[in-house]
Amino acid sequence: MDDRVRVGLVGAGPWAEYFHAPMLSRGPGTQLAGVWTRRREAAEGLARAHGTVAFHSYDELLDHCDAVAFSVPPQVQVELGVAAAQRGKAILLEKPLAADLASAEEFASAVNRAGSTSQVMFTWRYAEQGRAALAAMPSARVIGARGEFILGSLLGGPFATPWRLEGGGVLDLAPHLLDYLDAALGPITSISGHGDRIKWAGFLIDHEGGAVSDVSISASTPLEPMLAGVQIYTETGVVSFDANSWSTESSWSTVATEFAQTARGVPHPLDVNRGLYVQRLVERAESVLS
């Protein structure tokens, strides 16, 4: 008997092709039950590549799955995510939750009212190296930390999508950094910054307990390979996570395994409420830019 969770995939863009579809089809614990997107040909191509079916409508996909994974722009994720939650489906969400904070708050409220379990793709938190660095934190006396996410994704290529071009690097990249540093150093209490959300933004961050960190973000810098990760300076040395070095295959397995548990009703720490908390931090970060 196949006891894998049947997950429907919504979206057929580059991240769905690179991450979601192979992850869900390989499991463990998950089965790619089918694909739906408004672009019928894209859904068919992705489904064919992973031995599954393309559904004609979103409702049809919901009829044939236990859970739904989203790889769509944030403004689309809200409407479709609420519908899935109201149908009793567990949901695997992208960050940011929504295009703006008000929509994210409404989204989280709707998911909570529906009683749906959820999980957000803060990818750094599923990386083996990222988790090892966080595990070292309880015994470390932190002096300060630095985080960076610098690349040229807005200059062209598959990730220069309309919502990223409009929202800029902060909306797209800051969730990873703010979530990770908040988890590592303690809750963020204040953010100051300069620069702009499109070209380059820098932030100084205060954490509960007195730790401080600084962050640099750019999605408009022609750099290969990208610079992404954190360095946490303690009284006994440096604890680092290089996001360039993470194992995609290992992370696939971790996300799939944990989402299978989420779909069976086990609450996940990176749920829609964590997603909303981080989006509030992103809103604060954007508000201090010139």
Backbone bond lengths (Angstrom), bond angles and torsions (degrees), N, CA, C in turn:
res aa  C-N    CA-C-N  psi(-1)  N-CA   C-N-CA  omega(-1)  CA-C   N-CA-C  phi
1 M - - - 1.470 - - 1.521 109.54 -
2 D 1.320 117.39 132.43 1.462 122.35 -179.52 1.527 108.60 -86.05
3 D 1.350 115.94 109.99 1.462 119.46 -178.00 1.523 112.16 -102.47
4 R 1.341 116.67 15.56 1.461 119.39 177.35 1.525 110.64 -69.80
5 V 1.318 115.07 150.33 1.457 120.95 177.54 1.519 108.96 -76.12
6 R 1.322 116.97 128.73 1.468 122.15 178.82 1.532 108.84 -83.56
7 V 1.333 115.33 113.60 1.467 120.41 -176.28 1.525 109.71 -112.37
8 G 1.324 116.07 124.46 1.456 121.07 173.19 1.514 109.64 -89.15
9 L 1.322 116.47 137.43 1.463 121.94 -179.36 1.523 109.69 -104.11
10 V 1.319 115.93 127.43 1.461 122.00 176.58 1.526 107.95 -107.95
11 G 1.342 116.02 116.06 1.452 121.09 -178.11 1.514 110.84 118.04
12 A 1.340 115.50 149.72 1.462 119.76 -179.36 1.528 110.70 -143.93
13 G 1.319 116.39 28.72 1.456 121.59 179.27 1.514 111.89 -81.48
14 P 1.340 117.58 -169.64 1.463 121.16 -174.81 1.519 113.91 -61.53
15 W 1.336 118.13 -38.09 1.460 119.49 -179.27 1.520 111.05 -71.98
16 A 1.329 117.18 -34.11 1.464 120.18 175.03 1.521 110.68 -64.83
17 E 1.326 116.57 -39.95 1.467 120.93 179.57 1.522 111.58 -68.95
18 Y 1.322 116.42 -42.42 1.465 121.18 -174.45 1.513 112.48 -80.09
19 F 1.330 117.36 -37.76 1.461 120.23 -169.68 1.530 112.95 -116.75
20 H 1.326 117.47 -62.56 1.457 119.99 -168.74 1.529 113.73 -63.56
21 A 1.326 117.12 -50.84 1.467 119.06 -174.61 1.525 112.29 -63.66
22 P 1.343 119.60 -50.12 1.468 117.70 177.59 1.521 113.01 -63.50
23 M 1.322 117.30 -37.16 1.469 120.37 -179.72 1.524 111.06 -62.41
24 L 1.328 117.09 -49.91 1.454 120.70 -174.89 1.527 111.88 -71.38
25 S 1.331 116.73 -32.32 1.459 119.32 -179.20 1.527 112.03 -75.46
26 R 1.336 117.38 -26.79 1.464 120.19 -179.31 1.518 113.18 -91.91
27 G 1.328 117.38 -20.56 1.452 120.48 -178.99 1.525 111.90 68.74
28 P 1.330 120.16 -148.77 1.467 125.48 6.87 1.518 112.02 -78.85
29 G 1.306 114.93 156.94 1.453 120.75 175.25 1.506 115.03 90.62
30 T 1.338 117.28 -11.87 1.461 119.77 -178.62 1.530 111.27 -125.32
31 Q 1.302 114.53 153.27 1.465 122.75 174.43 1.525 107.30 -128.96
32 L 1.324 117.32 129.85 1.460 120.65 177.35 1.528 107.95 -75.61
33 A 1.334 115.33 103.57 1.465 120.41 -172.68 1.512 113.18 -79.78
34 G 1.337 117.14 -17.06 1.451 120.20 -179.52 1.510 110.93 157.78
35 V 1.322 114.81 172.24 1.458 122.27 -175.84 1.523 109.03 -129.35
36 W 1.319 115.59 140.02 1.457 120.06 170.49 1.519 109.81 -137.97
37 T 1.309 115.38 137.82 1.447 122.72 169.30 1.523 107.31 -152.99
38 R 1.328 115.82 161.60 1.461 118.44 179.07 1.521 111.47 -67.10
39 R 1.331 116.83 -20.73 1.475 120.49 176.98 1.528 107.59 -91.25
40 R 1.316 115.66 96.50 1.459 121.64 -172.05 1.531 112.41 -57.17
41 E 1.311 117.82 -44.83 1.464 120.59 -177.72 1.517 111.55 -63.42
42 A 1.325 117.38 -38.61 1.464 120.94 179.05 1.527 110.52 -64.86
43 A 1.327 116.57 -42.50 1.462 119.93 178.79 1.523 111.14 -63.02
44 E 1.312 116.66 -41.88 1.463 120.01 179.95 1.515 111.80 -64.45
45 G 1.338 116.83 -41.01 1.460 120.00 -179.84 1.519 111.83 -65.10
46 L 1.330 116.78 -43.05 1.463 120.17 -179.99 1.522 110.90 -68.33
47 A 1.317 116.85 -40.85 1.461 120.43 178.86 1.523 110.86 -63.26
48 R 1.310 116.93 -43.80 1.471 121.35 179.54 1.523 110.97 -60.79
49 A 1.322 117.06 -40.05 1.464 121.20 -177.86 1.520 112.27 -66.86
50 H 1.334 117.35 -21.23 1.463 119.87 -175.96 1.519 112.94 -121.55
51 G 1.320 116.07 19.92 1.456 121.05 171.14 1.514 114.89 65.42
52 T 1.329 116.58 36.20 1.449 119.70 178.83 1.523 109.39 -132.70
53 V 1.324 117.85 -164.74 1.461 121.54 -174.33 1.519 110.85 -116.52
54 A 1.328 115.84 154.99 1.462 122.54 172.99 1.521 107.65 -103.10
55 F 1.310 116.70 125.28 1.458 120.72 -178.94 1.519 110.74 -88.49
56 H 1.330 115.70 150.52 1.458 121.50 -177.55 1.519 112.47 -78.23
57 S 1.324 117.06 -25.20 1.463 120.24 -177.84 1.514 109.77 -143.39
58 Y 1.329 114.99 159.76 1.461 120.36 177.65 1.525 110.76 -65.00
59 D 1.307 117.08 -41.06 1.463 120.21 178.06 1.521 111.54 -59.69
60 E 1.329 116.43 -38.28 1.464 120.11 179.18 1.526 110.09 -64.63
61 L 1.322 117.66 -41.99 1.457 120.59 176.78 1.523 110.36 -60.03
62 L 1.338 117.32 -44.76 1.463 120.41 -179.35 1.526 111.56 -62.88
63 D 1.314 116.63 -29.67 1.464 120.42 178.76 1.524 112.59 -69.15
64 H 1.335 117.24 -19.43 1.462 120.88 -171.60 1.526 113.45 -118.60
65 C 1.330 117.73 21.56 1.463 118.76 179.87 1.524 110.78 -143.30
66 D 1.335 114.55 162.35 1.461 121.87 175.82 1.524 111.26 -96.20
67 A 1.328 116.02 -24.93 1.458 122.15 -174.89 1.514 108.50 -149.51
68 V 1.332 115.74 163.16 1.458 120.61 -177.03 1.531 109.62 -131.51
69 A 1.326 116.09 135.16 1.461 122.71 173.93 1.522 108.18 -110.81
70 F 1.325 116.24 134.99 1.457 121.38 -176.26 1.527 110.78 -110.76
71 S 1.325 115.00 133.69 1.464 122.15 172.65 1.526 106.66 -136.35
72 V 1.339 114.67 68.65 1.456 122.45 -172.52 1.527 109.02 -137.43
73 P 1.342 117.58 164.67 1.472 119.63 175.70 1.525 110.67 -58.66
74 P 1.343 117.33 150.42 1.470 120.14 -175.08 1.517 114.17 -58.60
75 Q 1.321 118.19 -35.08 1.463 118.82 -179.07 1.521 111.70 -69.46
76 V 1.322 117.45 -25.42 1.468 122.07 177.17 1.525 110.54 -81.58
77 Q 1.326 116.48 -35.12 1.459 121.97 -175.86 1.525 111.96 -59.41
78 V 1.328 117.37 -36.17 1.465 121.03 -176.50 1.523 110.87 -61.11
79 E 1.312 116.72 -55.95 1.473 120.71 -176.56 1.527 111.25 -60.16
80 L 1.328 116.57 -47.95 1.452 120.34 -176.39 1.526 111.56 -72.00
81 G 1.335 116.10 -35.66 1.456 120.01 179.68 1.516 112.36 -65.94
82 V 1.320 117.64 -41.19 1.456 121.05 177.20 1.530 110.51 -61.64
83 A 1.325 116.44 -43.42 1.468 120.06 179.52 1.525 111.39 -61.04
84 A 1.338 117.01 -40.72 1.466 120.44 179.00 1.522 111.04 -66.38
85 A 1.336 116.42 -44.07 1.464 120.06 179.54 1.520 111.19 -61.29
86 Q 1.320 116.12 -40.58 1.465 120.12 -179.77 1.521 112.47 -68.87
87 R 1.325 116.56 -19.33 1.467 121.37 174.12 1.533 111.20 -89.84
88 G 1.329 117.80 4.51 1.457 121.20 176.90 1.512 114.89 82.71
89 K 1.326 117.02 18.49 1.461 120.58 -179.22 1.532 110.86 -90.99
90 A 1.312 116.63 139.96 1.462 120.49 167.21 1.521 107.64 -69.51
91 I 1.327 116.89 149.17 1.463 119.60 -174.56 1.525 111.48 -130.97
92 L 1.330 115.59 133.72 1.461 123.92 174.43 1.524 106.65 -104.55
93 L 1.330 116.51 114.47 1.451 121.96 -168.24 1.518 112.22 -109.80
94 E 1.341 114.72 153.51 1.461 121.14 172.11 1.519 109.13 -91.47
95 K 1.352 115.28 160.80 1.445 120.33 171.40 1.516 107.88 -104.52
96 P 1.353 117.62 149.30 1.447 126.46 -8.98 1.528 111.19 -68.10
97 L 1.321 115.61 161.86 1.466 118.54 -179.90 1.515 111.72 -59.94
98 A 1.342 115.63 -40.08 1.455 121.28 -174.02 1.521 109.27 -147.04
99 A 1.321 116.19 173.27 1.459 120.93 -178.49 1.522 112.37 -74.45
100 D 1.339 117.63 -19.71 1.456 121.10 179.76 1.520 108.43 -149.15
101 L 1.328 115.74 164.16 1.457 120.64 -173.99 1.521 112.72 -65.62
102 A 1.325 118.02 -41.12 1.467 120.02 -179.28 1.527 110.93 -59.07
103 S 1.317 116.67 -43.14 1.469 120.22 179.01 1.526 111.06 -66.76
104 A 1.340 116.79 -37.42 1.466 120.33 177.91 1.524 111.20 -63.66
105 E 1.331 116.52 -39.81 1.462 120.04 178.78 1.524 111.15 -65.05
106 E 1.318 117.19 -42.47 1.466 120.69 177.85 1.528 110.65 -64.68
107 F 1.325 116.04 -39.71 1.458 121.26 179.56 1.525 110.56 -61.79
108 A 1.327 117.16 -51.43 1.459 120.75 -178.52 1.529 110.99 -60.83
109 S 1.321 116.83 -40.56 1.464 120.21 178.90 1.526 111.19 -61.83
110 A 1.335 116.09 -42.24 1.468 120.22 -179.46 1.528 111.30 -65.44
111 V 1.321 116.61 -41.79 1.466 120.37 179.06 1.521 110.44 -64.38
112 N 1.328 116.79 -42.86 1.467 120.27 179.14 1.523 111.50 -64.91
113 R 1.324 117.21 -40.48 1.466 119.95 178.58 1.525 111.15 -63.50
114 A 1.323 115.67 -36.68 1.468 120.12 -179.27 1.525 112.09 -73.35
115 G 1.345 117.15 -17.86 1.455 120.33 -178.61 1.513 113.67 75.25
116 S 1.333 116.62 19.75 1.461 121.14 -178.55 1.524 110.42 -81.24
117 T 1.333 116.96 139.03 1.463 120.22 172.46 1.524 109.18 -79.95
118 S 1.314 115.64 151.04 1.458 119.91 -172.79 1.526 110.62 -147.30
119 Q 1.319 114.40 163.03 1.462 121.99 -179.76 1.522 107.10 -153.24
120 V 1.331 117.31 137.78 1.461 121.73 -176.91 1.521 109.75 -112.57
121 M 1.335 115.73 142.15 1.456 121.85 -175.79 1.538 112.17 -85.18
122 F 1.339 115.67 66.64 1.461 120.29 165.58 1.528 105.89 -80.50
123 T 1.336 115.79 88.04 1.465 120.30 -165.29 1.529 113.67 -59.55
124 W 1.337 117.70 -32.30 1.463 118.95 -179.80 1.525 111.88 -62.06
125 R 1.315 116.40 -28.14 1.460 120.11 -176.30 1.530 112.88 -78.00
126 Y 1.336 116.85 -9.98 1.458 120.39 177.57 1.529 112.24 -101.72
127 A 1.323 116.96 -8.63 1.461 121.15 -179.46 1.527 110.06 -74.07
128 E 1.323 116.88 137.34 1.465 121.01 -179.15 1.526 111.20 -57.49
129 Q 1.353 115.86 -43.44 1.466 119.37 -179.08 1.528 110.90 -67.21
130 G 1.327 116.33 -38.17 1.453 120.00 178.81 1.518 112.18 -64.30
131 R 1.311 116.73 -40.39 1.454 120.72 178.95 1.530 111.37 -69.69
132 A 1.323 116.84 -35.68 1.461 119.81 178.28 1.525 110.80 -63.44
133 A 1.334 116.84 -40.60 1.463 119.99 178.49 1.527 110.81 -64.10
134 L 1.322 117.70 -42.47 1.460 120.58 178.92 1.529 111.47 -65.94
135 A 1.326 116.30 -35.37 1.465 119.63 -179.86 1.520 111.95 -65.14
136 A 1.338 117.26 -24.59 1.463 121.14 -179.73 1.521 112.68 -79.95
137 M 1.338 117.31 -10.99 1.457 120.41 -171.55 1.535 115.06 -69.65
138 P 1.331 120.77 -39.08 1.464 118.72 -176.03 1.526 113.83 -57.57
139 S 1.332 117.68 -30.28 1.463 120.54 -178.71 1.525 112.88 -96.20
140 A 1.349 117.65 0.74 1.461 120.79 -175.76 1.529 110.59 -100.04
141 R 1.327 115.60 140.28 1.470 121.20 173.21 1.524 106.65 -99.82
142 V 1.325 115.13 106.15 1.461 121.18 -169.39 1.518 111.01 -80.93
143 I 1.343 115.64 135.26 1.456 122.34 172.01 1.525 109.67 -92.39
144 G 1.313 116.37 -46.98 1.456 122.12 179.68 1.514 109.93 -175.95
145 A 1.327 116.27 174.55 1.456 120.10 -178.34 1.515 110.28 -146.72
146 R 1.309 114.73 158.26 1.454 121.88 178.66 1.524 108.28 -135.40
147 G 1.323 115.44 137.87 1.450 120.07 176.52 1.510 110.96 -131.95
148 E 1.324 116.54 150.82 1.462 120.36 -179.28 1.521 110.08 -148.57
149 F 1.315 114.19 147.23 1.464 121.61 172.56 1.532 104.84 -146.87
150 I 1.325 115.47 99.14 1.461 121.30 -172.27 1.524 108.80 -131.08
151 L 1.322 116.42 119.18 1.459 122.13 -179.08 1.527 108.80 -160.23
152 G 1.321 116.62 -177.40 1.458 120.60 -176.06 1.514 113.74 -117.56
153 S 1.327 117.60 34.01 1.466 120.63 -173.52 1.521 113.36 -62.92
154 L 1.341 118.13 -27.05 1.459 119.91 -179.51 1.528 112.86 -82.35
155 L 1.327 117.49 -6.19 1.464 121.13 -177.14 1.524 112.41 -83.88
156 G 1.311 117.22 -8.09 1.462 121.55 -179.79 1.508 111.16 145.41
157 G 1.327 116.84 166.86 1.449 120.88 -179.34 1.516 111.70 103.13
158 P 1.332 117.08 -176.82 1.467 121.08 -171.30 1.523 114.61 -66.61
159 F 1.347 117.96 -21.49 1.460 119.25 -177.31 1.525 112.91 -97.66
160 A 1.325 117.43 3.87 1.473 120.59 173.97 1.523 108.57 -84.75
161 T 1.322 115.19 61.89 1.459 122.32 -176.34 1.532 109.98 -85.67
162 P 1.329 117.93 160.32 1.470 119.84 -175.49 1.527 114.19 -54.02
163 W 1.330 117.87 -44.10 1.470 118.09 -176.52 1.522 111.40 -67.92
164 R 1.334 117.61 -33.07 1.463 119.67 177.49 1.520 111.06 -72.55
165 L 1.332 117.29 -40.91 1.459 120.53 178.61 1.522 111.13 -62.85
166 E 1.317 116.96 -36.34 1.458 120.65 -179.54 1.529 111.41 -78.04
167 G 1.342 116.37 -43.86 1.465 120.21 -175.94 1.508 113.86 -81.32
168 G 1.347 117.45 -26.88 1.452 120.89 178.83 1.518 113.51 84.54
169 G 1.326 113.92 178.80 1.453 120.30 -175.05 1.511 114.49 -66.37
170 V 1.327 118.17 -30.30 1.459 119.58 -177.25 1.528 110.84 -65.09
171 L 1.322 118.04 -48.42 1.458 121.35 -179.86 1.521 111.69 -60.97
172 D 1.332 116.87 -36.83 1.457 121.21 -176.50 1.525 112.81 -82.30
173 L 1.331 117.68 -43.50 1.463 121.91 -169.21 1.524 114.53 -100.60
174 A 1.332 117.04 -33.14 1.464 119.62 -177.01 1.527 113.75 -57.81
175 P 1.350 120.52 -33.96 1.467 118.16 179.56 1.525 113.48 -54.32
176 H 1.340 117.54 -39.72 1.460 120.16 179.53 1.522 110.72 -62.18
177 L 1.323 116.32 -49.96 1.458 121.07 -176.12 1.519 112.11 -67.61
178 L 1.321 117.58 -47.00 1.451 120.33 -176.56 1.528 111.32 -66.80
179 D 1.315 116.98 -41.06 1.460 119.98 176.43 1.523 110.90 -60.83
180 Y 1.330 116.30 -45.98 1.471 119.82 -174.74 1.524 111.30 -68.45
181 L 1.330 117.43 -46.66 1.459 120.18 -178.67 1.523 111.12 -67.20
182 D 1.316 117.77 -35.49 1.461 121.80 175.65 1.529 110.31 -61.76
183 A 1.330 116.69 -41.01 1.462 120.98 179.11 1.523 111.62 -70.51
184 A 1.328 117.25 -35.43 1.462 121.30 -174.37 1.522 113.04 -81.03
185 L 1.340 117.27 -42.98 1.461 121.50 -171.20 1.523 113.62 -105.31
186 G 1.299 117.55 -11.20 1.450 121.34 -176.60 1.511 111.28 114.33
187 P 1.331 117.00 163.54 1.465 120.85 -177.19 1.521 113.00 -53.31
188 I 1.333 115.49 137.46 1.462 121.87 179.54 1.524 109.02 -76.47
189 T 1.342 115.63 128.78 1.464 120.31 -178.53 1.519 112.88 -106.36
190 S 1.335 118.47 -27.81 1.465 119.81 178.20 1.516 110.09 -154.35
191 I 1.337 115.30 152.28 1.457 122.56 179.64 1.522 108.41 -136.61
192 S 1.324 116.75 129.18 1.464 121.81 169.77 1.510 107.60 -124.01
193 G 1.342 117.12 157.67 1.455 117.28 -175.89 1.505 113.62 -167.53
194 H 1.321 114.67 175.70 1.459 121.88 175.93 1.519 108.32 -151.73
195 G 1.328 115.39 171.56 1.455 120.39 -176.24 1.508 111.05 98.56
196 D 1.333 116.20 -154.25 1.462 119.89 177.95 1.517 109.92 -145.14
197 R 1.317 115.28 162.71 1.460 120.50 -172.44 1.514 113.67 -75.24
198 I 1.341 117.99 -14.30 1.463 120.90 -178.07 1.533 111.76 -92.83
199 K 1.334 117.14 -52.41 1.464 119.65 -172.87 1.525 113.08 -89.26
200 W 1.333 117.38 -61.34 1.461 121.13 -176.34 1.517 108.70 -155.59
201 A 1.323 116.20 133.74 1.460 121.32 178.16 1.519 109.38 -133.03
202 G 1.319 115.33 137.89 1.458 120.88 175.98 1.521 109.94 -123.83
203 F 1.350 116.41 140.79 1.462 120.59 -177.02 1.526 110.50 -132.78
204 L 1.326 115.55 142.12 1.456 123.59 169.11 1.520 107.59 -108.90
205 I 1.327 116.30 129.23 1.459 121.46 -168.96 1.530 110.14 -125.87
206 D 1.321 115.99 132.77 1.461 122.50 172.95 1.522 109.00 -103.68
207 H 1.333 114.69 139.65 1.459 120.81 -179.86 1.524 110.42 -116.17
208 E 1.315 115.36 151.78 1.458 120.91 174.65 1.528 109.32 -57.09
209 G 1.306 117.20 131.92 1.455 120.40 -177.42 1.511 113.28 99.65
210 G 1.339 116.99 -9.40 1.455 120.00 173.61 1.512 116.67 104.14
211 A 1.333 119.34 -8.35 1.462 120.62 178.10 1.527 110.02 -68.71
212 V 1.329 115.69 152.81 1.467 121.18 178.18 1.525 109.13 -130.79
213 S 1.329 115.55 153.18 1.466 120.60 176.46 1.514 109.24 -146.23
214 D 1.322 115.81 159.22 1.466 120.37 174.00 1.512 109.18 -130.86
215 V 1.336 114.41 149.30 1.465 121.29 -171.08 1.520 109.96 -134.94
216 S 1.337 116.83 138.04 1.466 122.72 172.39 1.519 108.92 -120.53
217 I 1.338 115.74 134.14 1.465 121.00 -177.11 1.522 109.26 -135.45
218 S 1.329 115.66 130.83 1.457 121.18 171.31 1.514 109.26 -153.47
219 A 1.319 116.34 133.77 1.462 121.45 172.18 1.524 110.26 -114.20
220 S 1.340 115.99 14.47 1.466 121.39 -177.49 1.525 112.32 -124.00
221 T 1.327 116.99 24.17 1.461 121.88 -178.81 1.519 108.97 -110.67
222 P 1.347 118.59 119.26 1.466 120.46 -179.01 1.527 111.03 -70.35
223 L 1.320 115.48 96.59 1.462 121.44 -173.15 1.517 109.29 -139.75
224 E 1.326 116.47 130.98 1.462 121.29 179.28 1.530 109.18 -144.86
225 P 1.346 118.82 118.55 1.468 125.84 0.18 1.529 110.83 -76.65
226 M 1.303 115.46 167.41 1.455 120.33 178.62 1.525 110.55 -66.85
227 L 1.321 115.47 161.56 1.460 121.79 170.14 1.518 107.26 -106.03
228 A 1.321 117.36 120.57 1.464 120.43 -177.64 1.516 109.32 -154.43
229 G 1.323 115.63 129.96 1.447 119.95 177.60 1.502 112.14 149.98
230 V 1.321 115.98 -168.79 1.462 121.84 -179.33 1.522 109.78 -137.55
231 Q 1.325 114.69 151.48 1.458 122.05 171.33 1.525 106.44 -127.74
232 I 1.318 116.27 122.38 1.455 121.95 -177.59 1.527 107.80 -111.73
233 Y 1.323 116.46 117.43 1.458 122.46 -174.62 1.532 109.21 -95.81
234 T 1.328 115.33 121.62 1.460 121.44 -178.71 1.529 109.47 -119.37
235 E 1.324 116.04 175.01 1.459 120.69 -179.68 1.516 112.10 -69.69
236 T 1.320 117.86 -12.38 1.465 120.54 -179.76 1.528 113.57 -115.41
237 G 1.329 117.85 2.99 1.456 120.01 178.96 1.513 112.50 145.88
238 V 1.324 115.18 -163.81 1.457 121.48 -176.30 1.525 109.57 -111.77
239 V 1.321 116.07 131.42 1.463 122.55 172.52 1.521 106.71 -107.41
240 S 1.342 117.10 119.53 1.466 120.87 -172.26 1.512 111.78 -123.13
241 F 1.316 114.08 150.85 1.460 121.71 168.31 1.512 108.03 -133.17
242 D 1.328 116.33 115.78 1.455 122.64 177.41 1.523 107.72 -98.50
243 A 1.338 116.68 109.77 1.465 120.39 -176.48 1.522 112.29 -68.34
244 N 1.337 117.75 -13.42 1.461 120.23 174.57 1.520 112.59 -75.09
245 S 1.325 116.45 -18.73 1.462 119.80 -171.98 1.522 113.43 -99.98
246 W 1.335 117.02 0.13 1.449 118.08 -175.81 1.517 111.66 -69.49
247 S 1.309 116.04 151.22 1.462 122.76 180.00 1.517 110.10 -90.59
248 T 1.331 116.34 113.94 1.460 119.90 179.60 1.523 111.40 -61.05
249 E 1.329 116.80 -43.71 1.466 120.23 -177.68 1.526 110.87 -61.91
250 S 1.334 116.97 -43.67 1.457 120.67 178.98 1.524 110.97 -63.38
251 S 1.326 116.56 -41.69 1.465 120.55 -179.92 1.520 111.03 -66.81
252 W 1.348 117.14 -39.35 1.462 120.45 175.46 1.524 109.89 -52.77
253 S 1.326 115.75 -50.43 1.456 120.80 -176.89 1.523 111.16 -61.56
254 T 1.331 116.41 -41.50 1.463 120.44 -179.01 1.520 111.11 -64.45
255 V 1.343 116.59 -48.19 1.470 119.96 -179.32 1.520 110.55 -61.84
256 A 1.332 116.72 -46.92 1.468 120.38 -177.46 1.522 111.33 -62.63
257 T 1.330 116.84 -44.38 1.459 120.80 -179.67 1.525 110.84 -61.52
258 E 1.331 115.95 -45.38 1.461 119.65 -177.42 1.524 111.75 -72.83
259 F 1.331 117.24 -34.32 1.463 118.04 178.48 1.523 111.21 -70.14
260 A 1.335 117.21 -31.89 1.464 119.15 175.20 1.526 109.83 -60.66
261 Q 1.332 117.29 -39.24 1.468 120.57 177.00 1.532 110.73 -69.51
262 T 1.340 116.80 -40.83 1.455 120.50 177.11 1.527 110.61 -58.16
263 A 1.336 115.86 -43.26 1.463 120.60 -179.23 1.517 112.16 -65.70
264 R 1.334 116.92 -22.48 1.466 120.89 177.60 1.528 111.63 -90.06
265 G 1.340 116.00 7.66 1.459 119.86 173.32 1.507 116.00 100.98
266 V 1.342 118.18 5.10 1.465 121.09 179.72 1.524 109.14 -84.33
267 P 1.325 119.09 120.22 1.475 120.13 -179.86 1.526 111.44 -60.83
268 H 1.340 115.42 143.29 1.467 121.15 179.56 1.526 108.38 -113.25
269 P 1.342 118.46 140.55 1.469 119.65 -179.38 1.525 113.43 -64.24
270 L 1.329 117.17 -26.08 1.465 120.75 178.78 1.522 109.21 -98.17
271 D 1.323 115.70 59.74 1.466 120.34 -176.40 1.524 111.16 -94.94
272 V 1.312 116.50 -170.90 1.460 120.68 -177.14 1.525 111.64 -61.44
273 N 1.337 117.63 -29.17 1.456 120.13 179.30 1.525 111.43 -71.93
274 R 1.333 116.40 -36.79 1.464 118.98 172.41 1.523 109.66 -65.37
275 G 1.311 117.03 -39.91 1.455 120.32 176.85 1.516 112.29 -58.91
276 L 1.332 116.50 -41.02 1.469 120.62 178.09 1.521 110.58 -67.59
277 Y 1.321 117.43 -42.68 1.471 121.41 178.16 1.530 110.21 -56.39
278 V 1.328 116.24 -46.09 1.464 119.91 -179.11 1.526 110.84 -68.52
279 Q 1.336 117.87 -36.85 1.461 118.73 178.70 1.527 110.92 -65.70
280 R 1.313 117.58 -31.58 1.465 119.58 173.99 1.529 110.80 -64.65
281 L 1.335 116.98 -38.25 1.463 120.30 176.28 1.528 110.77 -64.61
282 V 1.326 116.51 -41.37 1.465 120.48 178.52 1.524 110.26 -62.27
283 E 1.324 117.02 -42.08 1.464 121.05 177.54 1.526 110.90 -59.81
284 R 1.326 117.25 -41.83 1.456 120.62 177.54 1.521 110.94 -64.70
285 A 1.332 116.41 -40.66 1.460 119.53 179.11 1.530 111.32 -63.94
286 E 1.319 117.27 -44.06 1.469 119.80 179.81 1.522 111.31 -65.37
287 S 1.333 117.39 -32.03 1.458 120.50 -175.37 1.531 113.10 -70.30
288 V 1.348 117.36 -18.91 1.466 119.06 -177.54 1.528 112.18 -95.70
289 L 1.329 117.24 -2.87 1.449 119.71 179.05 1.520 110.75 -79.78
290 S 1.319 115.93 150.32 1.474 120.22 -179.76 1.518 110.30 -72.09
